[in-house]
Amino acid sequence: MNLKQQAAEHALSYVHSGMILGLGTGSTTDFFIDMLGERLNSGSITDIKIVPTSESTRARALALNMAISNLTDHPKLDLAVDGADEVDPQLNLIKGLGRALLREKIVEIHTDQFIVIVDETKLVKKLGSLGPLPVEIVPFEHNAHVRWLNTLGCRAELWLEENGQPVMTDNGNFLVRCWFSHGIPDPHALARQLADRPGIVEHGLFLGMASRIIAAGNQGIQILERKA
C-alpha cells in the first residue's frame, strides 16, 4: 500500500453510516473513493450520500453504486475528504491541480469537518514551494488575465493540453498555473488580490478551511489538527 493509499485508508475511520460526504477530486481522493465503495458494497458502512466536486468524481462514485446528492438537499455536510497539492504549518492549502478547485471550494465550505489526505512530501514551510498555484479564469480575453497575473511576482502561463488547447474545467473556464520562485510571501494578501480582480473566477488557495490533515509517511501516519 503506497502512502496515498495509507492516508486514504486512515480517513475512512472518520466515516460512519448515515453521513453526507463531500468528495474531492484527484489521485489521492480516488483511493479514498474506491475504499469507501468497498465498505459500502460489503455492508460495513451503509446509507452514505455523496456530494461530488467534479464530473470525474461523480462518475467514479456512480460506478461504485454510491448515492449522489447535492448542496440544495444537504446544505450542511457531515464531512468532506480531499487531497491537496501543498499544506503549510497553519494547515493552509494549495489545491486545484486536479482541475476542480472551484467546485472543491464550493463543496468544502459547507462542512466544519474538512479532512485532507496527503503523503508527507506535500507538507511545506511556505505555500508555493513545490509547484504552481492554479487559478481559474473566464475564457473571454484570457490573455489579459494571464498578463495581469504575471504582475503579481510570479510566472503565469495558460495551462494547455498536450494538443495545445487550453485546459477546460467542468465549469467551462480556463486554468492558469502560477509559479512563485521563492514561494508565496503572503497567501492571504494574494487571495484578496485575486478575489477582487474581474475575470479571475477562483484560485487554489484554501486558507483556514482544513480542520485535519492526515499525512502518511515512511514512519507512519501523522495527524495535524487546526488549533481552536
Secondary structure, DSSP 8 states (H G I E B T S, - for coil): --HHHHHHHHHGGG--TT-EEEE--SHHHHHHHHHHHHHHHHTSS---EEEESSHHHHHHHHHTT-EE--TTT-SS-SEEEE--SEE-TT--EE--TTS-HHHHHHHHTT-S-EEEEEEGGGB-SSTTSSS-EEEEE-STTHHHHHHHHTTSSSEEEE-B-TTS-B-B-TTS-EEEEEE-TT--S-HHHHHHHHHHSTTEEEESEE-S--SEEEEEETTEEEEEE---
